[in-house]
C-alpha cells in the first residue's frame, strides 16, 4: 500500500474514517492511504496504520454496508 497526497476522488460529500467512524471536516492535512484504486482518509496515523494492517477486512465491511455482496434471498460470501 502506498500513501497518497492530494485531493480525494469522492467529490464534495462527507468523508468518514473507515476505522473509527469519525467524520472528517478537511482532507488536506489528513493521513491517507490507497487500497485497490480507492483512497481512504483517516483522523490519525494510528487509524491509518490499523487500516493498512487489515485493509481487505475494512473494504469488505464497506462493501457489505452498501449492499455490494447481497443478492436477492441470499448472501454471497467471497470477494466482490
N, CA, C and O atoms as CSV, one atom per row, in Angstrom:
chain,resi,resn,atom,element,x,y,z
A,1,UNK,N,N,0.835,-1.176,0.000
A,1,UNK,CA,C,0.000,0.000,0.000
A,1,UNK,C,C,0.877,1.234,0.000
A,1,UNK,O,O,1.977,1.229,0.551
A,2,UNK,N,N,0.385,2.283,-0.617
A,2,UNK,CA,C,1.192,3.483,-0.692
A,2,UNK,C,C,0.414,4.660,-0.130
A,2,UNK,O,O,-0.816,4.689,-0.184
A,3,UNK,N,N,1.133,5.621,0.403
A,3,UNK,CA,C,0.499,6.844,0.881
A,3,UNK,C,C,0.160,7.711,-0.323
A,3,UNK,O,O,0.873,7.708,-1.327
A,4,UNK,N,N,-0.921,8.442,-0.213
A,4,UNK,CA,C,-1.380,9.261,-1.321
A,4,UNK,C,C,-1.590,10.675,-0.815
A,4,UNK,O,O,-2.213,10.879,0.227
A,5,UNK,N,N,-1.081,11.637,-1.537
A,5,UNK,CA,C,-1.265,13.046,-1.197
A,5,UNK,C,C,-2.162,13.673,-2.247
A,5,UNK,O,O,-2.173,13.226,-3.395
A,6,UNK,N,N,-2.906,14.689,-1.881
A,6,UNK,CA,C,-3.716,15.398,-2.862
A,6,UNK,C,C,-5.186,15.340,-2.548
A,6,UNK,O,O,-5.581,15.076,-1.412
A,7,UNK,N,N,-6.003,15.590,-3.561
A,7,UNK,CA,C,-7.438,15.680,-3.377
A,7,UNK,C,C,-8.075,14.307,-3.402
A,7,UNK,O,O,-7.561,13.381,-4.030
A,8,UNK,N,N,-9.212,14.182,-2.707
A,8,UNK,CA,C,-9.962,12.936,-2.686
A,8,UNK,C,C,-10.774,12.779,-3.951
A,8,UNK,O,O,-11.135,13.771,-4.585
A,9,UNK,N,N,-11.065,11.555,-4.324
A,9,UNK,CA,C,-11.843,11.312,-5.523
A,9,UNK,C,C,-13.319,11.188,-5.222
A,9,UNK,O,O,-14.101,10.906,-6.130
A,10,UNK,N,N,-13.734,11.391,-3.967
A,10,UNK,CA,C,-15.120,11.220,-3.606
A,10,UNK,C,C,-15.950,12.473,-3.840
A,10,UNK,O,O,-17.166,12.422,-3.659
A,11,UNK,N,N,-15.370,13.567,-4.224
A,11,UNK,CA,C,-16.120,14.778,-4.508
A,11,UNK,C,C,-16.377,15.603,-3.263
A,11,UNK,O,O,-15.549,15.647,-2.353
A,12,UNK,N,N,-17.544,16.264,-3.225
A,12,UNK,CA,C,-17.855,17.213,-2.171
A,12,UNK,C,C,-18.597,16.583,-0.995
A,12,UNK,O,O,-18.954,17.307,-0.065
A,13,UNK,N,N,-18.846,15.287,-0.987
A,13,UNK,CA,C,-19.618,14.637,0.063
A,13,UNK,C,C,-18.885,14.583,1.392
A,13,UNK,O,O,-17.741,15.021,1.512
A,14,UNK,N,N,-19.570,14.040,2.382
A,14,UNK,CA,C,-18.958,13.873,3.694
A,14,UNK,C,C,-17.970,12.720,3.653
A,14,UNK,O,O,-18.174,11.744,2.931
A,15,UNK,N,N,-16.922,12.833,4.413
A,15,UNK,CA,C,-15.900,11.794,4.465
A,15,UNK,C,C,-15.828,11.247,5.882
A,15,UNK,O,O,-15.905,11.993,6.858
A,16,UNK,N,N,-15.677,9.924,5.977
A,16,UNK,CA,C,-15.639,9.247,7.266
A,16,UNK,C,C,-14.370,8.420,7.364
A,16,UNK,O,O,-13.907,7.862,6.369
A,17,UNK,N,N,-13.808,8.341,8.563
A,17,UNK,CA,C,-12.673,7.465,8.836
A,17,UNK,C,C,-13.223,6.037,8.856
A,17,UNK,O,O,-14.125,5.754,9.644
A,18,UNK,N,N,-12.707,5.116,8.007
A,18,UNK,CA,C,-13.261,3.756,7.966
A,18,UNK,C,C,-12.937,2.931,9.205
A,18,UNK,O,O,-13.571,1.899,9.428
A,19,UNK,N,N,-11.973,3.350,10.014
A,19,UNK,CA,C,-11.580,2.586,11.197
A,19,UNK,C,C,-12.432,2.961,12.404
A,19,UNK,O,O,-13.048,2.093,13.022
A,20,UNK,N,N,-12.469,4.248,12.743
A,20,UNK,CA,C,-13.175,4.670,13.956
A,20,UNK,C,C,-14.536,5.293,13.674
A,20,UNK,O,O,-15.326,5.484,14.599
A,21,UNK,N,N,-14.827,5.614,12.412
A,21,UNK,CA,C,-16.123,6.161,12.056
A,21,UNK,C,C,-16.279,7.658,12.258
A,21,UNK,O,O,-17.379,8.189,12.103
A,22,UNK,N,N,-15.199,8.348,12.603
A,22,UNK,CA,C,-15.258,9.792,12.837
A,22,UNK,C,C,-15.431,10.536,11.513
A,22,UNK,O,O,-14.819,10.181,10.506
A,23,UNK,N,N,-16.283,11.583,11.528
A,23,UNK,CA,C,-16.466,12.403,10.335
A,23,UNK,C,C,-15.275,13.345,10.196
A,23,UNK,O,O,-14.837,13.952,11.174
A,24,UNK,N,N,-14.754,13.465,8.975
A,24,UNK,CA,C,-13.599,14.307,8.705
A,24,UNK,C,C,-14.059,15.587,8.027
A,24,UNK,O,O,-14.777,15.544,7.028
A,25,UNK,N,N,-13.647,16.722,8.567
A,25,UNK,CA,C,-14.051,18.016,8.021
A,25,UNK,C,C,-13.188,18.417,6.824
A,25,UNK,O,O,-13.711,18.720,5.752
A,26,UNK,N,N,-11.885,18.416,7.008
A,26,UNK,CA,C,-10.975,18.792,5.918
A,26,UNK,C,C,-10.082,17.607,5.599
A,26,UNK,O,O,-9.713,16.838,6.487
A,27,UNK,N,N,-9.737,17.463,4.327
A,27,UNK,CA,C,-8.926,16.328,3.908
A,27,UNK,C,C,-7.483,16.705,3.610
A,27,UNK,O,O,-6.632,15.826,3.478
A,28,UNK,N,N,-7.195,18.000,3.500
A,28,UNK,CA,C,-5.859,18.421,3.093
A,28,UNK,C,C,-4.769,17.940,4.053
A,28,UNK,O,O,-3.702,17.515,3.610
A,29,UNK,N,N,-5.021,18.001,5.341
A,29,UNK,CA,C,-3.981,17.648,6.309
A,29,UNK,C,C,-4.182,16.269,6.912
A,29,UNK,O,O,-3.464,15.902,7.843
A,30,UNK,N,N,-5.140,15.492,6.409
A,30,UNK,CA,C,-5.434,14.184,6.982
A,30,UNK,C,C,-4.531,13.108,6.384
A,30,UNK,O,O,-4.204,13.156,5.198
A,31,UNK,N,N,-4.127,12.133,7.208
A,31,UNK,CA,C,-3.389,10.986,6.658
A,31,UNK,C,C,-4.290,10.216,5.701
A,31,UNK,O,O,-5.501,10.140,5.906
A,32,UNK,N,N,-3.701,9.648,4.660
A,32,UNK,CA,C,-4.495,8.887,3.699
A,32,UNK,C,C,-3.699,7.699,3.190
A,32,UNK,O,O,-2.476,7.648,3.319
A,33,UNK,N,N,-4.411,6.748,2.611
A,33,UNK,CA,C,-3.795,5.566,2.044
A,33,UNK,C,C,-4.656,5.115,0.870
A,33,UNK,O,O,-5.863,5.354,0.861
A,34,UNK,N,N,-4.053,4.470,-0.112
A,34,UNK,CA,C,-4.795,3.960,-1.259
A,34,UNK,C,C,-4.767,2.447,-1.220
A,34,UNK,O,O,-3.726,1.831,-0.988
A,35,UNK,N,N,-5.944,1.854,-1.454
A,35,UNK,CA,C,-6.050,0.399,-1.489
A,35,UNK,C,C,-7.017,0.021,-2.595
A,35,UNK,O,O,-8.161,0.477,-2.603
A,36,UNK,N,N,-6.571,-0.807,-3.529
A,36,UNK,CA,C,-7.366,-1.257,-4.668
A,36,UNK,C,C,-8.023,-0.092,-5.401
A,36,UNK,O,O,-9.232,-0.093,-5.634
A,37,UNK,N,N,-7.218,0.893,-5.760
A,37,UNK,CA,C,-7.613,2.065,-6.547
A,37,UNK,C,C,-8.641,2.950,-5.851
A,37,UNK,O,O,-9.369,3.687,-6.516
A,38,UNK,N,N,-8.711,2.888,-4.529
A,38,UNK,CA,C,-9.636,3.734,-3.772
A,38,UNK,C,C,-8.846,4.414,-2.669
A,38,UNK,O,O,-8.060,3.771,-1.974
A,39,UNK,N,N,-9.054,5.712,-2.508
A,39,UNK,CA,C,-8.343,6.483,-1.500
A,39,UNK,C,C,-9.183,6.554,-0.223
A,39,UNK,O,O,-10.378,6.846,-0.264
A,40,UNK,N,N,-8.533,6.280,0.910
A,40,UNK,CA,C,-9.172,6.327,2.213
A,40,UNK,C,C,-8.483,7.395,3.047
A,40,UNK,O,O,-7.258,7.513,3.011
A,41,UNK,N,N,-9.257,8.176,3.800
A,41,UNK,CA,C,-8.726,9.225,4.666
A,41,UNK,C,C,-8.975,8.859,6.120
A,41,UNK,O,O,-9.955,8.187,6.443
A,42,UNK,N,N,-8.074,9.310,6.998
A,42,UNK,CA,C,-8.111,8.909,8.402
A,42,UNK,C,C,-7.957,10.114,9.311
A,42,UNK,O,O,-7.409,11.142,8.914
A,43,UNK,N,N,-8.449,9.975,10.542
A,43,UNK,CA,C,-8.350,11.066,11.511
A,43,UNK,C,C,-6.959,11.127,12.132
A,43,UNK,O,O,-6.551,12.178,12.625
A,44,UNK,N,N,-6.222,10.009,12.116
A,44,UNK,CA,C,-4.899,9.979,12.742
A,44,UNK,C,C,-4.026,8.917,12.074
A,44,UNK,O,O,-4.517,8.069,11.328
A,45,UNK,N,N,-2.750,8.978,12.349
A,45,UNK,CA,C,-1.813,7.967,11.849
A,45,UNK,C,C,-2.120,6.602,12.456
A,45,UNK,O,O,-1.885,5.575,11.821
A,46,UNK,N,N,-2.639,6.584,13.670
A,46,UNK,CA,C,-2.985,5.330,14.338
A,46,UNK,C,C,-4.085,4.599,13.555
A,46,UNK,O,O,-3.998,3.390,13.344
A,47,UNK,N,N,-5.123,5.340,13.124
A,47,UNK,CA,C,-6.194,4.733,12.323
A,47,UNK,C,C,-5.670,4.289,10.963
A,47,UNK,O,O,-6.071,3.236,10.467
A,48,UNK,N,N,-4.786,5.068,10.353
A,48,UNK,CA,C,-4.218,4.690,9.057
A,48,UNK,C,C,-3.432,3.386,9.178
A,48,UNK,O,O,-3.532,2.510,8.319
A,49,UNK,N,N,-2.655,3.268,10.246
A,49,UNK,CA,C,-1.854,2.063,10.464
A,49,UNK,C,C,-2.766,0.846,10.699
A,49,UNK,O,O,-2.498,-0.240,10.185
A,50,UNK,N,N,-3.834,1.032,11.471
A,50,UNK,CA,C,-4.778,-0.066,11.716
A,50,UNK,C,C,-5.436,-0.511,10.410
A,50,UNK,O,O,-5.622,-1.707,10.186
A,51,UNK,N,N,-5.785,0.437,9.555
A,51,UNK,CA,C,-6.381,0.118,8.265
A,51,UNK,C,C,-5.400,-0.663,7.398
A,51,UNK,O,O,-5.783,-1.659,6.784
A,52,UNK,N,N,-4.167,-0.241,7.337
A,52,UNK,CA,C,-3.179,-0.904,6.477
A,52,UNK,C,C,-2.887,-2.331,6.927
A,52,UNK,O,O,-2.518,-3.169,6.105
A,53,UNK,N,N,-3.044,-2.621,8.213
A,53,UNK,CA,C,-2.842,-3.991,8.687
A,53,UNK,C,C,-3.971,-4.911,8.242
A,53,UNK,O,O,-3.740,-6.097,8.004
A,54,UNK,N,N,-5.196,-4.384,8.127
A,54,UNK,CA,C,-6.349,-5.213,7.778
A,54,UNK,C,C,-7.221,-4.518,6.722
A,54,UNK,O,O,-8.435,-4.406,6.892
A,55,UNK,N,N,-6.608,-4.063,5.653
A,55,UNK,CA,C,-7.311,-3.277,4.642
A,55,UNK,C,C,-8.443,-4.056,3.981
A,55,UNK,O,O,-9.516,-3.496,3.757
A,56,UNK,N,N,-8.237,-5.312,3.668
A,56,UNK,CA,C,-9.274,-6.090,2.988
A,56,UNK,C,C,-10.508,-6.247,3.870
A,56,UNK,O,O,-11.633,-6.214,3.371
A,57,UNK,N,N,-10.311,-6.416,5.161
A,57,UNK,CA,C,-11.442,-6.527,6.084
A,57,UNK,C,C,-12.283,-5.247,6.075
A,57,UNK,O,O,-13.510,-5.312,6.006
A,58,UNK,N,N,-11.632,-4.095,6.144
A,58,UNK,CA,C,-12.353,-2.824,6.125
A,58,UNK,C,C,-13.050,-2.604,4.783
A,58,UNK,O,O,-14.160,-2.072,4.750
A,59,UNK,N,N,-12.424,-2.999,3.689
A,59,UNK,CA,C,-13.030,-2.845,2.369
A,59,UNK,C,C,-14.272,-3.712,2.246
A,59,UNK,O,O,-15.291,-3.251,1.732
A,60,UNK,N,N,-14.211,-4.959,2.706
A,60,UNK,CA,C,-15.376,-5.839,2.631
A,60,UNK,C,C,-16.506,-5.358,3.527
A,60,UNK,O,O,-17.676,-5.482,3.165
A,61,UNK,N,N,-16.173,-4.813,4.689
A,61,UNK,CA,C,-17.208,-4.245,5.558
A,61,UNK,C,C,-17.893,-3.075,4.873
A,61,UNK,O,O,-19.112,-2.928,4.968
A,62,UNK,N,N,-17.126,-2.244,4.185
A,62,UNK,CA,C,-17.698,-1.111,3.460
A,62,UNK,C,C,-18.608,-1.597,2.332
A,62,UNK,O,O,-19.698,-1.058,2.145
A,63,UNK,N,N,-18.176,-2.600,1.588
A,63,UNK,CA,C,-18.993,-3.151,0.510
A,63,UNK,C,C,-20.284,-3.757,1.057
A,63,UNK,O,O,-21.346,-3.594,0.455
A,64,UNK,N,N,-20.203,-4.443,2.173
A,64,UNK,CA,C,-21.393,-5.043,2.768
A,64,UNK,C,C,-22.386,-3.973,3.206
A,64,UNK,O,O,-23.596,-4.163,3.076
A,65,UNK,N,N,-21.889,-2.843,3.727
A,65,UNK,CA,C,-22.780,-1.768,4.148
A,65,UNK,C,C,-23.563,-1.187,2.977
A,65,UNK,O,O,-24.725,-0.815,3.142
A,66,UNK,N,N,-22.961,-1.103,1.816
A,66,UNK,CA,C,-23.669,-0.539,0.672
A,66,UNK,C,C,-24.405,-1.606,-0.122
A,66,UNK,O,O,-25.056,-1.289,-1.118
A,67,UNK,N,N,-24.317,-2.854,0.292
A,67,UNK,CA,C,-25.091,-3.916,-0.337
A,67,UNK,C,C,-24.446,-4.574,-1.527
A,67,UNK,O,O,-25.139,-5.256,-2.282
A,68,UNK,N,N,-23.157,-4.408,-1.737
A,68,UNK,CA,C,-22.494,-4.978,-2.908
A,68,UNK,C,C,-22.399,-6.496,-2.845
A,68,UNK,O,O,-22.279,-7.137,-3.889
A,69,UNK,N,N,-22.449,-7.091,-1.663
A,69,UNK,CA,C,-22.331,-8.541,-1.545
A,69,UNK,C,C,-23.688,-9.223,-1.404
A,69,UNK,O,O,-23.755,-10.448,-1.297
A,70,UNK,N,N,-24.759,-8.451,-1.402
A,70,UNK,CA,C,-26.086,-9.025,-1.195
A,70,UNK,C,C,-26.734,-9.377,-2.529
A,70,UNK,O,O,-26.693,-8.592,-3.477
A,71,UNK,N,N,-27.322,-10.540,-2.592
A,71,UNK,CA,C,-28.123,-10.940,-3.741
A,71,UNK,C,C,-29.521,-11.233,-3.226
A,71,UNK,O,O,-29.676,-11.503,-2.035
A,72,UNK,N,N,-30.526,-11.194,-4.050
A,72,UNK,CA,C,-31.896,-11.430,-3.574
A,72,UNK,C,C,-32.037,-12.798,-2.904
A,72,UNK,O,O,-31.805,-13.833,-3.529
A,73,UNK,N,N,-32.416,-12.789,-1.642
A,73,UNK,CA,C,-32.687,-14.028,-0.927
A,73,UNK,C,C,-31.504,-14.730,-0.319
A,73,UNK,O,O,-31.694,-15.683,0.437
A,74,UNK,N,N,-30.297,-14.312,-0.606
A,74,UNK,CA,C,-29.139,-14.986,-0.019
A,74,UNK,C,C,-27.923,-14.069,-0.048
A,74,UNK,O,O,-27.919,-13.042,-0.726
A,75,UNK,N,N,-26.908,-14.450,0.689
A,75,UNK,CA,C,-25.675,-13.676,0.768
A,75,UNK,C,C,-24.584,-14.459,0.049
A,75,UNK,O,O,-24.403,-15.654,0.282
A,76,UNK,N,N,-23.870,-13.777,-0.816
A,76,UNK,CA,C,-22.707,-14.379,-1.480
A,76,UNK,C,C,-21.476,-14.086,-0.657
A,76,UNK,O,O,-21.161,-12.920,-0.417
A,77,UNK,N,N,-20.789,-15.084,-0.229
A,77,UNK,CA,C,-19.554,-14.892,0.530
A,77,UNK,C,C,-18.395,-14.970,-0.429
A,77,UNK,O,O,-18.340,-15.850,-1.287
A,78,UNK,N,N,-17.470,-14.048,-0.279
A,78,UNK,CA,C,-16.304,-14.025,-1.149
A,78,UNK,C,C,-15.994,-12.598,-1.555
A,78,UNK,O,O,-16.595,-11.647,-1.056
A,79,UNK,N,N,-15.068,-12.468,-2.446
A,79,UNK,CA,C,-14.643,-11.144,-2.868
A,79,UNK,C,C,-15.540,-10.619,-3.972
A,79,UNK,O,O,-15.942,-11.358,-4.871
A,80,UNK,N,N,-15.846,-9.335,-3.892
A,80,UNK,CA,C,-16.691,-8.711,-4.909
A,80,UNK,C,C,-15.836,-8.257,-6.070
A,80,UNK,O,O,-16.355,-7.703,-7.039
